[in-house]
Amino acid sequence: MTKQPITSDNLLSRLSPKASFVLWFVMVVTCCLVLLAEFSKAEAKYNAGLLAALEINSAEHQAAIALGQNYQNKLLVLVGDKQLQSATSTASDIRKQLQGKAWLESIYSNPLDAKKLQQLISYYGASPFSYLASEHKARLQKAIAEKKAQPVSDNFFSLLNQWSDPIVSQSLEQDATLTLASFLKERLFAQSSGASKWQFSQQEFMLTGDELNYIPIFITIKASHLNMRDSVDIYKTLQSIKSDYSQVNTEADTSSEILMTGMILHSAAASLQAQSEISSFGVFSLVGVMLIIFLAFRAITPLIASLAVIGCALLVGLVALTLVFESIHLLAFVFAVSILGIAVDYGFHVLVLRQHTQASAQVIRNKVFLPLTIALASTIAGYSLFFTTPIELLHQVVIFVGFGLVGAYLSALLLLPHIHFKNIGSSFALQPKQHSTYLTIATILMLAGISILNFDDSIANLNTKAEVLVKQEQKVSSLTGETVYPHMVVISDKDQEALLNKTQELAENLRAQGAILKSIADWQLSKSAQQNNIDLVQANWQLNNYQDVSSYLADNAIERSLKQAKPLELDPAFIAQYTGVNIKEIDNKYWTALLLNELPSKNQKQLIAQSLDSHYINLPQALSQQLTQVRTDIIYVALPAAIIILVILSLYFGFSSAVVMLLVPVVSSGLALVFSQLFQTSLNIFNVLACLLIITLAIDYMVFFRAHGATKLISHTVSLSAISSALTFGIMSFSTTPAVSSFGLTLLLGISLAWLLSHLTPLTNIKK
Amino acid sequence: MNKTKTTLFNKLQLPIATLLFILLSLSSVAFNSHAESETKAQSNAEAIEPLKGTFLQSKNIKPLKRPFKSSGHFVYFPTKGLLWQTEKPVKSVKLFANEGVYKVDQHGTLQKEAQLDNAFFLALFAGDEQKLAQFFITQPITNDDATLTCLALTPKSDTMKSLFAQIQLCTKAMNNNVKLPVTIALLEEKGNRTDINFQLSDTPLTAQELAYFD
């Protein structure tokens, strides 16, 4: 029995053409004004790269991210040349070129330059006995134990004995006992030793490679300039300097190179990649969709009308996105290109009716209102499931697509029924013999194929890094003997002083097991530890161990210094500029990190696990585990959602129809996963997320077939929708970001299968 | 006129040819002798013996109420490096070798010191004007002793400027074409001054001292 097409009378259907247009126009103008106001407020914050799109909630991971921010504004450029002097001179030219840049906080090649040294001397010089070099401390302890002055005077004389030492000569005025000089020398040079290959040659801080000598340029970027636009500017500036330099040197035929590393460069490269994909996918999708519209209607008016629907969808989506989110992820736009395919569907449903009937705008509106509303509700419901994930990128996609579709829906209902054109156009209709066997075979195939599915949500497989930057990082890492991004152990405590003591103890224990690491406790001691150091100097003074040293100093110089000595106030933020390690307050606790040069060994990991409030951080692993968790959780969210959809469909079309209407989308998405597995070594969360969308889109097809019957007209409309959606999603499978390409591929396959099964599965013979 | 010239040229042709021949012969002799001297220098370098001497260092630093004086021995092996042994007031041994600077601990073990630069120290000690010109603007200084060559070295790079305002170096040529510093004065921006005086000694080299250069 053929069902009568379902129509409805509603407020929109009673609107006059003029009123409809005015309402649509007001919506568009309002959105434009809001968008203008939003853009004029401040620089919109954008971010790129998949890691930035994920949220991770545990306190230790949040601490690790916060402490790792110190690395986000740092860049290391290595200027390599056969001749050290040429490298030095090029590095100097580059520093001069970058000197005036608004984003630049600091730039230098020698980490021990006079200005930095002076800043350290003035901080520590306020109480020079608070901090002791370990070797000096051992000598002071030895002097007391052996009741000899020699270890104390040896330290003083050894330092003075050198031909020239900037640390000694600059710190002498603050501390003539050279306690401060010993401390600074040990700490500053310890930073450039260990496994590191940094050295001084011809008085330049440098690295020696197999063929070239390298002069470093250490760059710090102002925190206010870490946004996407400035990152891209910085990246382009450095690339341009690099290419200018390469050109000059190719002409001069000398062997040289410039290497660059820094997290900000990855963000910039990811941003440029995303921008390129947004524009290329956008253009291809738009041209493809326009071609389909033109073929379907062979007239300019429906083409313009469809573009108005798409434009309005993009506009409303963008307004919602800028109003809801402070920082927008560029990958959201890549995912959101799919809106073109779905938005144009709404236009097709109205325009096809317009094309094939001479009915009034009101009749057309009545006819499409219910299926369009159900399609809108189910698509938004499907996308809304993304809110259950901790992936903010997907939340942004939901907002953009959800609101965008409302814009498309309103445009399709308000504007399109009033369009007039007479061309027949090409038919995309297909009316094969429908039989339930097809769905049965597809179901069996899907069930059989599920066993071959192999999932791997490792974040490394989902994200891409610019290959050229990765290669440079590997080279820099091999040259410096240090990892570009250190391994992190986070330590916490409610009290800052206790945290420093705990950190110092763990750092010492790990070093005893061979770890090479950076720790804030090398530069910031708790007040009690500082007082112990002062007491040690005082004890030596009282034992007259400073006798030889005193003969060179002004009368009572040491006595005066000891009287004034008191523990220094902590200033981790100041020290973080030099060491890269800071203390952050998160969740009412203080957190710091030990930065390890290598992956901790089994014993070192055990040591960390045994230490109170200490955690070894493996952020990629934590994120991957979280994604796996989300993927399994989706099933628990999708099941109740499917039941709700089944109930809604049952109310309109009867239970039996509803079951088949739901089975087709479920089988399509399941088979899409099975077929995706043939193209991918492993599936991931984004393939699964694509299934949610396949279900919502496929339900639309089923609703149209069920509501209006399996007619050529509906086949034509559904085919147009499917082709346009498959085109816009399918193009995403060409993305260089595996997350996006996985999503696009499964959607392309799923939509194609849904289109096929919706045509092959009989619905009209099922009784309500 | 032309004819006269031609005649004159013809007349002078023989003496000119003779003169050219003599000049060429002389230059070939000169060339041979230069080549010979290079070969000699090479063989000298190969046969160069290490030099041992004493040093006296005096540091005048503003915050110190009296100059800091230290003394010790040095062994200079022109092709291999410099061994710097301070004896007073504190014992310490440093080796400035071609591969880097090493601190020699009490057990005789070498520990590389990444922060110290061998190239500059060796160039300074060798009085190698060509190498020193890479780092300094060099200017000769007049002095009373004709056997000494004295240079004022003003640093070129900012790094070097942060260490020294000027270095005054006086060297003396030894018998085997080797120069040895007699005095080095290191002048710093803040007015600090280090004077190092060198003197060759007859003390024989020990096997241990020589072993450092292997």
Interface residues (C-beta under 8 A of the other chain):
Chain A: Q85 T88 N110 D113 A114 S153 D154 F157 S158 L160 N161 W163 S164 P166 S169 L172 E173 A176 F189 S192 S193 W198 Q199 F200 S201 Q202 Q203 E204 F205 D548 S551 Y552 L553 A554
Chain B: Q57 K59 I61 K62 P63 L64 K65 R66 F68 S70 T86 P89 V90 S92 G100 A114 Q115 L116 D117 N118 A119 F120 F121 Q134 F135 S157 D158 T159 M160 S162 L163 F164 L186 E188 K190 N192 T194 I196
